[in-house]
Structures are given as C-alpha cells and as structure tokens.
Amino acid sequence: MPVAVYVLGLSVFALGTSEFMLSGLLPPIADDMGVSIPQAGLLISAFAIGMVVGAPLLAVATLRLPRRTTLIALISLFGLGQVAGALAPSYELLFASRVVAALACAGFWAVGAAVAIAMVDKDQRARAMAVMIGGLSIANVLGVPAGAFLGEHLGWRSAFWSVGAASAVALVGILALIPRIPLPTERPTLRRELRIYGDRQVWLAIGITALAAGGVFCAFSYLSPLLTDVAGLDSKWVPWILGLFGIGALVGTTIGGRVADAHLFGVMIWGITASTVFLAVLALLASAAAAAIALSFLLGVSAFFTAPALNARMFNVAGAAPTLAGATTTAAFNLGNTGGPWLGGTVIDAGLGFSATAWAGAAMTLTAIALTALALRLDRRTPPRTTRVITGSTTPTTVEAPATA
C-alpha cells in the first residue's frame, strides 16, 4: 500500500473528528447558543448537507486540476472553517461555518478517494478505502471522545480549535508526502463522467449507502442525551463511550477491509443486517446502561465493517468515472448523515423519546437490506462489463467489473 494512502488516512482523521464530534457536544452547544438539542443536532445535518452538495460540485470543478494542489487547497479551507466555527458568536454563523467546512471536507474525500483508488490494483480497492476510512475510525476512537472531553472541561469551542490544529498538521503531511500525480493522457470530461448516472446499479449503490449510514447515525447523533437521559449515566462517561464506538469502528473497518474485496455483497448484507439488529436491541434496552454501552461498541463494528464494501461497490459500478464515483460515494454517505439526524430529531420532537431514534434507524437499515438484495439479484443477471478507468497514471487502464458475492 503506497505511503500516500496512509497520509490520506491521517488527513481523514481531522475531517472525521470535525464531522462526528458534535455528537458529544450537542448539550453544551445548545446551552451556549440558546437552542434546543434537536436544533443543535441540525448542525450535524448542516455538515452533511454541505458534504452532499459539495462532493459532486467540487469533483466537477476540480476534474482537470492537479490532484495534489486540489488536496492542499481543500484541507486549508477546511481548517479555516474550523477557526470560523470556534469564533462564531451566533448559532447562524456556526451553522454557516459548518457548511463551508463540509464543502471542503466533501471535496477532499472525493479527490482523495480517487487518488487512493488510482494508486492500487483493482483487487486492493476495498483495502485502500479501508485505510482512508481507518482515519475516520481513529477519529471516533480518539478525536470524537477528545472533543467531548474538551467540551466538558474547556468549552465546546476548544474542540473546534483542536480540529483546526489537526488540519494544519494534515496540511504539512500532504505537502511533504503526497507526490505529484500526473493527469491521465486521456483527460477526463464531464460528459463522460456523468454517464455513470444512467446505470441503475449506481443509483442502488447510492440508496444502499445512504440508508445504511443514515440508520446508524439516526441513533448515534443523539447518543449523548440517550446515555445521560435514558440510560442514566453521568455525562463524564459520554467521551469514553463515544471512544468505545470508535474502537468498534476501527475493528469493523479492519475486518471489513480485508474481506470485502473477495466477498463484497456478503459484507454488505451481513453488516447492514447486524446494524439493524443492534439498533432494535438498543431501542428495547436503552434504559439499561450496560446494554447501551455494549451496543455502542457493536454499532461501531457493524457500521464500519460495511463501509469499505460500500465504497468499493461504487467504484466497481462507476469505474469509468473514478473522481465522480468518489464524490458520489461521499454524497451518499452524507445524504444518510443528513437524513438520519433529521429523522431522529423529528422523532424526538414528536415526543417519542431518545430511544425511539434507534427504531427509526432500524427502519432505514432494513430498507437498505432490501435494496442490497435487489442489487445482488441484478448483478448476477448482468454479464461482466468492460469499463474504461481514468487513473492517475499516464495511461488509462481497461479492467473487468465482474459480479462479486
């Protein structure tokens, strides 16, 4: 695995910490800004909306720009967004800073994923994506709990300052270790890349990814108040339990990344099924502290066990447009991260309680299972396709895209 892929994973650590740290900061932000917890939860959706919109837009805008220069510009903009959030005097400005940071984050994910995929063989795609997603897992193990700890002791703004500093470190790593990647001889065109959206398997992959991610984060976004108000735990335990979710995510990513290339649909079906079961059990046993803690870990395992396969699946069905494929995957995940917290907030506002967010999440993942079964059925009925892959090398490569089960 090229060292540049690991640098991208380290950069994703800063991005992931910012994206998910609000799960442990909602109560202090709500108190400081004078808004309700569901309103504070919309800050999570704001970031996700920025990711949904920003990923394809920035992928298109930077399609013919040097990859390394694009990554440098985007991580710099992301860091500035964290500083703006730390200084925001009002909820509205904090909301705006989250959208700006998300746009940069989305572009980085899209370009970074395309760079990672271009540097490895086809049978290593899931492993390459697992390295990048590993940065996200470590963010959940270290970054998110650290953000909650800082929010508890130094105020929520200190967490934003810390992510800004981590972004600066990531920038140094990119400058020092990411090589210049030559543009392909056959320059990518927007018209050719947009053709992937004529494939129903691409749309199924988008739906599966959005629902699988949204189901888990429908509950995870409100895990902090669920642990304190329903399970009866002291707020000091929240950072540790968020860290436990992150450890589960790291375990899931490691295992999923190793087996997904050989058993893509198996990982998708069993991983999403496990998430559905864990969410249902969490809804039933949320008032039992021990069960809530254990299920936080298990949800981390199941959600991130599936993530490398979901990423690799999109590159397999949209291999002719790797940059837009990366952007589409990013948008799909964050479509789920937008819809999940929104649905969870709607359930809470309806008076159904924090534990009901897990039921809503289970409904989303159950739908994802049905779509995965449909995609598998269609994949088995469709002969292997030859696609033209635009790589980071000087010569485009022709590869086969067979069904993987």
N, C-alpha and C positions, 0 to 999 in steps of 0.2 A: 504494500500500500504506500503510495507516494507520501512524503512528509507534508506536502502541501494540503493533502486531505485532512491531516491531523490539525494543521493550522486553521483550516476552515472550521473544524470541530471546536477548537478553542474559541474562535470568534463567536460561534453559535452559543457558547456559554453565556456571553454578555447579552446577546439577543434574547435568549431563553429566560434569563433571570428577570429582565425587564418585562417580558410578556406575561410571566406567571406569578411574579412576586406580589401582585395586588391581591392574590387570594389570601395572603396573610396580613394585608394592610387595610382591608376594607373598613373595619370598625374605626381605627384612628383617622383615616381619611374622611369618613362620613362625619365624625365628630368635629374635625377641624374645619371642614367645608360647609357644615350645616345642612347636610343632605341625608337621606335615608340610606340604609345599606343596599337596597336594590338599586338606588340611583348611583351609588358608588360603584356597584357592580357593572354599571353601564360603561365605566372606564375600561373594563376588560373587553367589552364588546366594541368600544371605540378603537382599541388597538387592533382587534380582529378585523373590523371593517376596513381600517387602513391597510391591513395585510391583504384582504380580499381584493380591494381596488388597486392597490399599489403593485402587487406582484405582476399581473399581466401588463399594466401600463408601463412600468419600468422595464420589464423584459422587452417590450416592443421598442421603447425609446432608446435602449442601450444595445439593441440587437447587433449593430455593426461597430460598437465601440470596443476598445481593448478591455479584456476581462479584468485584468489586474487593476487598471485605472478605475474601472467602474466599482470594484470592491472597495478601493481606498476611499472614493468619494462617498459611497453609501455608509460605510462604517463611521466616517467623520460626521455625516449628517445625523446619524443615529445618536452618536454621543452628544451632539448639540441639543437634540430633542430631550435627552435625559436632564441636561442642565436646565433647560426651559421648564421642565416639569418640577424640578427641585425649587425653582424660583417662583412658580405660579402662585399669584395672590388669590385666585378665584377658581371655582370649580370649572367654569367655562374655559379658562385659559389652560388649566390642567388637562381638560378634555382635548383641546386643540393640540397640545404638546404630545399627547398620546397618539393622535392620528398622524402627526408629522413623523414621529419616531417609528411608527408602524410602517409608513410608506418606505422609509429607508430599510427597515428590517425585511420587508417583503422583497424588495429589490435584491438585497444581499442574499437571501435564501434562494431566490430564483437563479441568479447568476452563479452563486456558489455551488448549488446542486448541479448545474450544467457543467461547471468546471470539474467537479468531483467525478461525475459520470464519464466525462471525456477522457480522464486520465487513467481509467481502469478498463479491463476487459468486460464484456457483457455479462459473464458469469460471476463477476465481482460487484455488480451494481448494488445489490442489497447490502453487502458488507461495507461498501464506500458510504452509502447513505446511513448505515448504522454508526459509522464513525462521526458523521455530522450530527445525527440525532443523539449520539452519545454526549455531545456537548450540551444538548438540551436536557438530557438525563442528569448530568452533573450539575446543571443549573438548578434542577429540582432537588438534588441531594444537598448542595452547598449554598447556591445563590439564593434560592427562594426562602429557605429557613433563615439564612443570614439576614435577608431583607426584613423578615418578620421580627427577628431579634433586634435589629437596629430600630425598627418601627416601635417596638415595645419600650426601648430604653433611651433612644436618641431622637425619636420622632420619625414619622414616615418619610420626611424629605431626605433624611440621611441615606435612605436606601437608594433614592434616585441619584444622589451624589456618588455613591459607591459604584453604581452601574456605569455612570459616566466615566469614572476612573478605569473600570474594567474595559470599556470601549477604547480608551486611549492605549491600553496595553495590547488589545487586539489589533489596533492600527499599526503599532510597532511590529508586531508579528507578521502582518501582511506585507509591510514594506520590506522586511528583512528576508522573508522565507517564501513568499508566493512568487513563482517565476513568471516571466512574461510568457503569455500563451499566444502563439501566432494565430491569426484569424485563418479559417479554412480557405483553401484555394477557391472553392465554390462558395461565394459569400451568401449567407442566409438572406432570404427575402421574406417579407411579412406575408405575402400571399401564400407562399408555400407552407409557412409555419401554421397559418390559420386553417389549413386544410384538415388538421387533426380533429377539428370540431365537427367534421362530418362523420366521424366514427362513433357509433353508439356505445362502443366499449369505453371510449374516453369519457362519455357522459355518465356511464355506470360507475367508472372509477371515481369520478368527482363525487357522485352521490354517496358511494360507499365510504369514502374518506371523510366527507363532511359529517355524515351521520355517526360514524364510529367515533370520531373525535368529539363531536358535539355532545354525544350521550355521556361520555366520561366527564367532560368539563361542565356540563349542566350541573352536576353534583359537586365537582371539585372546586368550582368557582365560589361556592358557598360553604366549603368545608370548614373554614374557621368558625363561623357562627354555629354551624351544626355541632361541632365538637364542644363548644362552650355552652350553648343554649339548650341543646338536646341531650348530648352525652354527659353534660355536667362537668366537663374538665376545666381546670383553671387555664387562663389564656397563656400562661407561661409554657404550657405543653404544646401549643399550636406549632411553633417553629420546629420542634422535634418530630412531630407527626408529619408535617409537610416534608421534612427531610426523609422520613420513612417512605413516603410516597415516591420521593426521588430515588431512593435506593432501589425500590421496586422497579422504577422506570429504567434504571441502569441495568438491572438484572434482565428485565424484559428485552431491552434493546440488544444486549449482548447475545442472548439466546436467539432472538428473532433474526438478528443479522446473520447468524451462522447457518440457519436452516432455511431461510426464506428463499434463497436462490434456487434450491432444489425442490422446495415444497411451498410454492407461493400461495396457492389457494388454500392449502391446508392450514398455513399460518393465519391467513385472513379469517377463515371460518372459525377455527378453534379459538383464536384470540378474541374476536368480537363476541363469540358465544360466552366466553369466560367473563368478559366485561359485563354482559347482560346479567349473568347470574350474580356476580358480585354487587352490582347496583341494586338488584332486587333484594338481596340479603341485607344490604346496608339500609334500605328503606324500612325493612322489617325490624332490624336490630339496632337502629341508630341511637336509641336511648341507653344501650349497653356500651360503656366506654371501651371495654376490651375488644368487643366486636368491631366498633368503629375504627379503632386503631389498626387492627389486623386487616380490615377491609381497605383501609387507606393504602397499605402496602400492596395488597393483592391487585387493586385497581391500577396502581403504577406499573406492576408487572404486565398485566393483560393489555393495557393501552399501548405501551411502548414495545411489547412483543410484536404487536401487529404493525407498528409504524414503518419499519424497513420494508415490509412486504407491500404496504400501500404505496410507498414512494416508488419502489421498483416496478410495480404494476403499471403505474402511469408512464414511466419511461419505456416500458415494453410495448404499450399500445400506442404511444405517441412518439416513437423513436425518431421519426422524421423531423421532429421539431424539438430538440432537447432543451433549448432555452425556454420556450413557451411551455414545454412539459413540466419543467421545474417550477415555473410561475403558476401553472395550473394546479399542481400539487399543493403549493403553498397557499393558494387561494382557497382550495377545497378544505384543507385543514382549518383554515381560519374562518371559512364560512360556517364550519361546525363550531368553532370557538366564539363566533358571533351569536349563532342561533342558540347554542347551549345555555350560556349565561342569561340570554334574553328570556328563554323559556323558563329557566329556573327562577328568575326574578318575577315573571308572570305568575308562576305557581305560588311563590311566597306572597305576592301582593293579593292573591285570591284567598289568603288566609289558610292555606293548606299546610304551612309549616316548612321548615328547612329540610326535613327528611323526605318530603314529597318530591324534592328535586331529583332524588335518586330514582323514583318511579318514572318521572318524565324522561330521565336519561336512559333508562332501560327500554322505554318505548322507542327511542331513537336508534339504539343499537340493535334492537330486534328488527327494525326496518332495514338496517344495514346488512344483517344476515340474509334477509330475503333477496336483496339486490346482489349480494355476493354469489348466492346460489344461481341466480339468473345469469350473471356474468360468466360463471363457470360452465353453465349449460351452453351458452352461445359460443364460448371459447372452444369447447370440444367439437362443436358442429362446424367451426370455421377452419379451413386449411391454413397452415403457416403462411405468414405474409413476409415478403421481402421489402424492407424499408430502407430508405436512404438516410443514414445518420450523419448529421453535421457535427463533427468532433472538433476538439481543439488542436488536432494535428493538421498538417498541411494537406493531407489527402483524405477526403471523406471515405468512410468505410461502409461496405454493404454487409448487413447482418440479417440473419433469420430471426423471426419473432414467433417461435412455436408456442403452443399452449403449455402452461406449467401447472401441474396439480400436485 
